[in-house]
Amino acid sequence: MSELINNREQRIQILKEVILHLHRGEAPEAVREQLKQLVSEVDATEIAAMEQQLMSEGMSHEEVKSMCDLHASVLQDVMAEPRAPRAVPPGHPVDTFRRENHALEAALVTARLRVKGLEALPDAVTPRSERLGVLEAFQPLMDVEKHYRRKENLVFSVLERHAVTGPSKVMWAKDDEVRELLKAALTALREETLTGAELKVLAEAVLAPVLDAIASMITKEETILLPMALGLFTEEEWGEIWRQSPEYGWCLVAPETGWAAPEPKLPEAVVELSSSKAVRFPSGSLSYEQMLGIFNALPFDMTFVDAEDRVAFFTEGPERVFERSRAILGRAVQHCHPPKSVDIVERILSDFKAGRQSVAEFWIQLHGKFVHIRYFAIRDEQGAYLGTLEVTQDLTRLRALEGDRRLLQYEG
């Protein structure tokens, strides 16, 4: 038997080789036995490092995601005992994430009991009370969206500053799986004609899998994401996350108090424009306060991505369609989108940079709203590409207008 390997870098390399064997179709049992002979204990952060290396070497996040549960099963026998979580003060962003996870775990227990109760239903009946009971138990789980959005837009953006992108992409893809399963579960449970037999099929195909997926993500956050972030982030970065978290809301529980976020520091490269100064344009001039007032009064959202594909600016007006937090400033725009959408983002940027296109347009139905999204290539007077402007507007009210309004009438 080979000697057990206790060197971190060697362990990560062996983990990578083992996962590649799985990827090529080797039997999980054979790989598990080989791993047990070679490696003593695997730390959860080493799994994240292994995923990062695989993706850096060309494996897509979809491939890593598809193998995520399989390699977690193979690695279970050599996983080190989880260490006691590092203590943080009440109100710290990590404390809030943990408390939300505990609340989600409690909600999962209730939902599992309701789903388990479906097993005893007669196949031919249409059990309204049982169906509604399961639907009621699943409603609190929808709050996980706020938890995931804070994680994806705030925690992941800071991880990227520390050159950690691979595990974030895999986690985001897993989050999207939870979203799709929850949507399918709630849509099906609202169907009033479901029989007992159909509810049992639904429980096996959708309800149990989504509960397992949420529980699995809680484990990944508690054992990999949060410890890794605590080891990397500065107090100032946690302060950024704390200040921007209300933009996305809280999942099931509100933050406690006790942790004081450090005061934000203005980046040295930023030059503030005083109120007495103005920017002169070919068609006139505007002061800083005037520009800020104009941006905040616009009835649509604008986000500007520079020529290096970094988010450089966004407006903060009252009519927001999608959440934006200042943590995205400087973030690669590809990392601001779910992994399944990145190909479209790359296509638009490539076409704009090459001069093949200058406008891309989309419209979607979102929570009862008709949302219009346009992307514009921004170029200088010589035609050189400067970046891309995204303009997003809720057109629901405008599309419903009819006839004329020729007299002054204020809204509200």
C-alpha positions as CSV (number, residue, x, y, z in Angstrom):
1,M,0.0,0.0,0.0
2,S,1.3,3.4,-0.8
3,E,2.2,5.9,1.9
4,L,-0.6,8.3,2.9
5,I,0.1,11.7,1.5
6,N,-0.2,14.6,3.9
7,N,1.2,17.5,1.7
8,R,-1.6,19.9,0.7
9,E,-0.3,20.5,-2.8
10,Q,0.1,16.8,-3.5
11,R,-3.3,16.1,-2.2
12,I,-4.9,18.7,-4.5
13,Q,-3.0,17.2,-7.4
14,I,-4.2,13.6,-6.6
15,L,-7.7,14.9,-6.1
16,K,-7.6,16.4,-9.5
17,E,-6.3,13.2,-11.1
18,V,-9.0,11.2,-9.4
19,I,-11.8,13.4,-10.6
20,L,-10.4,13.3,-14.1
21,H,-10.5,9.5,-13.9
22,L,-14.2,9.8,-12.9
23,H,-14.7,12.2,-15.8
24,R,-13.4,9.5,-18.1
25,G,-15.8,7.0,-16.8
26,E,-13.9,5.0,-14.2
27,A,-16.0,3.2,-11.7
28,P,-16.5,5.3,-8.5
29,E,-15.8,2.4,-6.2
30,A,-12.4,1.7,-7.8
31,V,-11.5,5.4,-7.5
32,R,-12.7,5.5,-3.9
33,E,-10.5,2.6,-2.9
34,Q,-7.5,4.1,-4.7
35,L,-8.0,7.5,-3.0
36,K,-8.3,5.9,0.5
37,Q,-4.9,4.2,0.0
38,L,-3.2,7.5,-1.1
39,V,-4.7,10.3,0.9
40,S,-5.1,10.6,4.7
41,E,-7.5,13.5,5.1
42,V,-9.0,16.0,2.6
43,D,-9.9,19.5,3.7
44,A,-13.0,21.0,2.2
45,T,-11.0,24.0,0.9
46,E,-8.8,21.6,-1.0
47,I,-11.8,20.4,-2.9
48,A,-12.5,24.1,-3.9
49,A,-8.8,24.5,-4.9
50,M,-9.1,21.3,-7.0
51,E,-12.2,22.6,-8.8
52,Q,-10.5,25.9,-9.4
53,Q,-7.5,24.2,-11.0
54,L,-9.7,22.0,-13.2
55,M,-11.6,25.0,-14.6
56,S,-8.4,26.9,-15.0
57,E,-7.1,24.1,-17.2
58,G,-10.2,24.1,-19.4
59,M,-12.9,22.0,-17.8
60,S,-16.2,23.9,-18.0
61,H,-18.2,24.7,-14.9
62,E,-21.0,22.6,-16.3
63,E,-18.8,19.5,-16.4
64,V,-17.6,20.2,-12.8
65,K,-21.1,20.8,-11.7
66,S,-22.4,17.6,-13.2
67,M,-19.7,15.7,-11.3
68,C,-20.1,17.6,-8.1
69,D,-22.4,15.2,-6.2
70,L,-20.4,12.2,-7.6
71,H,-17.0,13.4,-6.5
72,A,-18.5,14.5,-3.1
73,S,-19.6,10.9,-2.6
74,V,-16.2,9.5,-3.6
75,L,-14.4,11.9,-1.3
76,Q,-16.6,11.3,1.7
77,D,-14.4,8.6,3.1
78,V,-11.3,10.8,3.2
79,M,-12.9,14.0,4.3
80,A,-11.4,15.4,7.4
81,E,-13.7,16.0,10.4
82,P,-15.1,19.5,10.0
83,R,-13.5,22.0,12.3
84,A,-15.6,24.0,14.7
85,P,-16.7,27.1,12.8
86,R,-14.7,30.2,13.4
87,A,-16.6,32.5,15.7
88,V,-17.8,35.8,14.4
89,P,-19.7,38.6,16.3
90,P,-23.5,38.7,16.0
91,G,-24.5,40.8,13.0
92,H,-21.4,39.9,11.0
93,P,-22.3,38.8,7.4
94,V,-21.1,35.3,8.1
95,D,-23.2,35.1,11.3
96,T,-26.3,36.2,9.2
97,F,-25.5,33.6,6.5
98,R,-25.2,30.9,9.2
99,R,-28.4,31.9,11.0
100,E,-30.3,31.8,7.7
101,N,-28.9,28.3,7.0
102,H,-30.1,27.2,10.4
103,A,-33.6,28.6,9.6
104,L,-33.6,26.9,6.3
105,E,-32.7,23.6,7.9
106,A,-35.7,23.9,10.2
107,A,-37.9,24.7,7.2
108,L,-36.5,21.6,5.5
109,V,-37.4,19.4,8.4
110,T,-41.0,20.6,8.2
111,A,-41.1,20.2,4.4
112,R,-39.7,16.7,4.6
113,L,-42.3,15.6,7.1
114,R,-45.1,16.9,4.8
115,V,-43.6,15.1,1.7
116,K,-43.2,11.9,3.7
117,G,-46.9,12.1,4.6
118,L,-47.8,11.8,0.9
119,E,-46.6,8.1,0.9
120,A,-49.8,7.1,2.7
121,L,-52.2,8.7,0.3
122,P,-54.6,6.5,-1.7
123,D,-53.7,6.7,-5.4
124,A,-57.1,7.5,-6.7
125,V,-58.1,10.4,-4.4
126,T,-57.5,14.1,-5.0
127,P,-56.2,15.1,-1.6
128,R,-56.6,18.9,-1.4
129,S,-55.6,19.4,2.3
130,E,-52.4,17.3,2.0
131,R,-51.4,19.1,-1.2
132,L,-52.0,22.5,0.3
133,G,-50.0,21.4,3.4
134,V,-47.0,20.6,1.3
135,L,-47.4,23.8,-0.6
136,E,-47.5,25.7,2.6
137,A,-44.4,24.0,3.9
138,F,-42.5,24.8,0.7
139,Q,-43.4,28.6,0.7
140,P,-40.7,29.5,3.3
141,L,-38.0,27.9,1.2
142,M,-38.7,30.4,-1.6
143,D,-36.9,32.9,0.7
144,V,-33.6,31.2,-0.2
145,E,-33.5,33.4,-3.2
146,K,-32.5,36.4,-1.1
147,H,-29.7,34.3,0.5
148,Y,-28.4,33.1,-2.9
149,R,-28.5,36.6,-4.4
150,R,-26.5,38.0,-1.6
151,K,-24.0,35.2,-1.9
152,E,-23.7,35.5,-5.7
153,N,-23.5,39.2,-6.0
154,L,-21.6,40.1,-2.8
155,V,-19.5,37.2,-1.6
156,F,-18.6,35.9,-5.0
157,S,-17.6,39.3,-6.2
158,V,-15.1,39.7,-3.4
159,L,-13.8,36.1,-3.9
160,E,-12.9,37.1,-7.5
161,R,-10.7,39.9,-6.1
162,H,-8.7,37.1,-4.5
163,A,-8.5,35.1,-7.8
164,V,-11.1,32.5,-6.7
165,T,-13.7,32.0,-9.5
166,G,-14.1,28.3,-10.1
167,P,-16.0,27.2,-7.0
168,S,-18.3,30.3,-7.3
169,K,-19.3,29.3,-10.8
170,V,-20.1,25.7,-9.7
171,M,-22.1,27.0,-6.7
172,W,-24.0,29.5,-8.8
173,A,-25.0,26.7,-11.3
174,K,-26.1,24.6,-8.3
175,D,-28.1,27.6,-7.0
176,D,-29.9,27.8,-10.4
177,E,-30.8,24.1,-10.1
178,V,-32.5,24.8,-6.8
179,R,-34.3,27.7,-8.3
180,E,-35.6,25.6,-11.2
181,L,-36.7,22.8,-8.9
182,L,-38.4,25.1,-6.5
183,K,-40.3,26.8,-9.4
184,A,-41.3,23.4,-10.7
185,A,-42.4,22.2,-7.3
186,L,-44.6,25.2,-6.5
187,T,-46.1,25.2,-10.0
188,A,-47.1,21.6,-9.7
189,L,-48.4,21.9,-6.2
190,R,-50.8,24.6,-7.2
191,E,-52.5,22.2,-9.6
192,E,-55.8,21.4,-7.9
193,T,-56.5,18.1,-9.8
194,L,-53.4,16.2,-8.6
195,T,-54.3,12.7,-7.4
196,G,-52.5,10.8,-4.7
197,A,-50.6,8.8,-7.3
198,E,-49.5,12.0,-9.1
199,L,-48.4,13.6,-5.8
200,K,-46.2,10.5,-5.0
201,V,-44.5,10.8,-8.4
202,L,-44.0,14.5,-7.8
203,A,-42.5,13.9,-4.4
204,E,-39.9,11.5,-5.9
205,A,-39.1,13.4,-9.0
206,V,-39.1,17.0,-7.7
207,L,-40.0,17.6,-4.1
208,A,-37.4,15.3,-2.5
209,P,-34.6,16.4,-4.9
210,V,-35.1,20.1,-4.2
211,L,-35.0,19.5,-0.5
212,D,-31.8,17.5,-0.9
213,A,-30.3,20.2,-3.2
214,I,-31.0,22.9,-0.6
215,A,-29.5,20.8,2.2
216,S,-26.4,20.0,0.0
217,M,-25.8,23.7,-0.7
218,I,-26.1,24.5,3.1
219,T,-23.3,21.9,3.7
220,K,-21.1,23.4,0.9
221,E,-21.5,26.9,2.3
222,E,-20.8,25.9,5.9
223,T,-17.8,23.7,5.1
224,I,-16.3,25.3,2.1
225,L,-17.6,28.8,1.1
226,L,-17.8,30.6,4.5
227,P,-14.6,29.2,6.0
228,M,-12.8,30.1,2.7
229,A,-14.2,33.6,2.7
230,L,-13.3,34.1,6.4
231,G,-9.7,33.2,5.6
232,L,-9.5,35.5,2.6
233,F,-11.6,38.6,3.2
234,T,-10.5,41.7,5.1
235,E,-12.7,43.5,7.6
236,E,-13.1,46.3,5.1
237,E,-14.4,43.8,2.5
238,W,-16.9,42.3,5.1
239,G,-18.0,45.9,5.7
240,E,-18.7,46.3,2.0
241,I,-20.8,43.2,2.1
242,W,-22.6,44.3,5.2
243,R,-23.5,47.7,3.8
244,Q,-24.9,46.3,0.5
245,S,-26.7,43.3,1.9
246,P,-30.1,45.2,2.5
247,E,-30.3,45.6,-1.3
248,Y,-31.1,41.9,-1.5
249,G,-32.9,41.3,1.7
250,W,-32.8,38.6,4.4
251,C,-33.8,34.9,4.2
252,L,-36.3,33.9,7.0
253,V,-34.4,35.7,9.8
254,A,-33.1,39.3,10.2
255,P,-29.5,40.1,11.2
256,E,-28.6,40.5,14.8
257,T,-26.7,43.5,16.1
258,G,-23.3,43.6,17.6
259,W,-20.8,43.9,14.8
260,A,-19.6,47.3,13.7
261,A,-18.6,47.5,10.0
262,P,-15.4,49.5,9.4
263,E,-15.8,52.8,7.6
264,P,-15.5,52.6,3.8
265,K,-12.3,53.7,2.3
266,L,-12.3,55.8,-0.9
267,P,-10.1,54.1,-3.6
268,E,-7.0,56.2,-4.2
269,A,-7.6,56.3,-7.9
270,V,-11.0,58.0,-7.5
271,V,-11.1,61.7,-7.8
272,E,-14.2,63.4,-6.4
273,L,-15.7,66.3,-8.3
274,S,-16.6,69.2,-6.0
275,S,-19.9,71.0,-6.3
276,S,-18.2,74.1,-7.7
277,K,-16.6,72.1,-10.6
278,A,-18.4,71.1,-13.8
279,V,-17.8,68.7,-16.6
280,R,-17.9,70.4,-20.0
281,F,-19.5,68.5,-22.8
282,P,-19.8,69.6,-26.5
283,S,-23.5,70.5,-25.8
284,G,-23.1,72.1,-22.4
285,S,-21.8,71.5,-18.9
286,L,-23.1,69.8,-15.7
287,S,-21.9,69.8,-12.1
288,Y,-21.5,66.6,-10.1
289,E,-24.8,67.2,-8.3
290,Q,-26.6,67.8,-11.5
291,M,-25.3,64.7,-13.1
292,L,-26.1,62.6,-10.0
293,G,-29.6,64.1,-9.9
294,I,-30.2,63.3,-13.6
295,F,-29.0,59.7,-13.2
296,N,-31.2,59.2,-10.2
297,A,-34.2,60.6,-11.9
298,L,-34.0,58.4,-15.0
299,P,-37.0,56.0,-15.4
300,F,-34.6,53.2,-16.3
301,D,-31.4,51.5,-15.1
302,M,-28.1,51.9,-16.8
303,T,-24.9,49.9,-16.3
304,F,-21.7,50.6,-18.1
305,V,-19.0,47.9,-18.7
306,D,-15.7,49.2,-19.8
307,A,-13.4,48.0,-22.6
308,E,-11.8,45.5,-20.3
309,D,-15.2,43.9,-19.5
310,R,-15.3,45.4,-16.0
311,V,-18.4,47.0,-14.5
312,A,-17.5,50.6,-14.2
313,F,-20.7,52.4,-13.3
314,F,-24.4,51.9,-12.7
315,T,-27.3,54.3,-11.9
316,E,-29.2,54.1,-8.6
317,G,-32.6,55.5,-9.5
318,P,-35.9,54.7,-7.9
319,E,-37.2,52.5,-10.6
320,R,-34.9,49.5,-10.4
321,V,-35.6,46.3,-12.3
322,F,-32.7,44.2,-11.1
323,E,-30.7,44.6,-8.0
324,R,-27.3,46.2,-8.3
325,S,-24.8,46.6,-5.4
326,R,-21.6,48.5,-5.4
327,A,-19.7,45.2,-4.9
328,I,-20.0,44.6,-8.6
329,L,-17.8,47.7,-9.5
330,G,-14.6,46.4,-11.0
331,R,-16.1,42.9,-11.4
332,A,-15.7,41.1,-14.7
333,V,-19.2,41.3,-16.2
334,Q,-19.1,37.6,-17.1
335,H,-19.0,36.8,-13.4
336,C,-22.1,39.0,-12.8
337,H,-24.4,36.6,-14.7
338,P,-25.5,33.0,-14.0
339,P,-23.1,30.5,-15.7
340,K,-25.8,29.5,-18.2
341,S,-26.0,33.1,-19.5
342,V,-22.3,33.7,-19.9
343,D,-22.1,32.5,-23.5
344,I,-24.7,35.1,-24.6
345,V,-22.7,37.8,-22.7
346,E,-19.5,36.8,-24.4
347,R,-21.2,36.8,-27.9
348,I,-22.5,40.3,-27.4
349,L,-19.2,41.7,-26.2
350,S,-17.3,39.9,-29.0
351,D,-19.7,41.3,-31.7
352,F,-19.5,44.8,-30.2
353,K,-15.7,44.8,-30.0
354,A,-15.3,43.5,-33.6
355,G,-17.7,46.1,-34.9
356,R,-20.1,43.4,-36.2
357,Q,-23.0,44.8,-34.2
358,S,-23.8,47.9,-32.1
359,V,-27.2,47.0,-30.4
360,A,-28.6,43.9,-28.8
361,E,-32.2,43.8,-27.6
362,F,-34.2,41.5,-25.4
363,W,-37.6,41.6,-23.7
364,I,-38.8,39.3,-20.9
365,Q,-41.9,38.7,-18.7
366,L,-40.7,39.1,-15.1
367,H,-43.0,38.9,-12.1
368,G,-45.9,40.3,-14.0
369,K,-43.7,43.0,-15.6
370,F,-42.7,43.5,-19.2
371,V,-39.0,44.3,-19.0
372,H,-37.1,45.7,-22.0
373,I,-33.3,45.2,-22.0
374,R,-30.9,46.8,-24.5
375,Y,-27.1,46.7,-24.9
376,F,-25.3,49.5,-26.8
377,A,-21.7,49.4,-28.0
378,I,-20.1,52.7,-26.9
379,R,-17.4,54.0,-29.2
380,D,-15.3,57.2,-29.4
381,E,-15.4,59.6,-32.4
382,Q,-12.9,57.4,-34.3
383,G,-15.0,54.3,-33.7
384,A,-12.8,52.7,-31.1
385,Y,-14.7,50.5,-28.7
386,L,-15.0,52.0,-25.2
387,G,-17.4,49.6,-23.5
388,T,-21.0,48.5,-23.4
389,L,-24.0,50.2,-21.9
390,E,-26.9,48.2,-20.6
391,V,-30.3,49.9,-20.4
392,T,-33.1,48.1,-18.6
393,Q,-36.7,49.5,-18.3
394,D,-40.0,48.2,-17.0
395,L,-42.3,49.0,-19.9
396,T,-45.5,47.5,-18.4
397,R,-47.2,50.9,-17.8
398,L,-46.1,52.4,-21.1
399,R,-47.4,49.5,-23.1
400,A,-50.8,49.9,-21.6
401,L,-51.2,53.6,-22.6
402,E,-54.0,54.4,-25.0
403,G,-55.5,57.5,-26.6
404,D,-54.1,61.0,-25.6
405,R,-53.3,62.9,-22.5
406,R,-53.1,66.6,-23.4
407,L,-53.9,68.1,-20.0
408,L,-51.5,68.3,-17.1
409,Q,-52.1,65.5,-14.6
410,Y,-49.7,64.4,-11.9
411,E,-49.5,60.8,-10.8
412,G,-50.2,59.8,-7.2
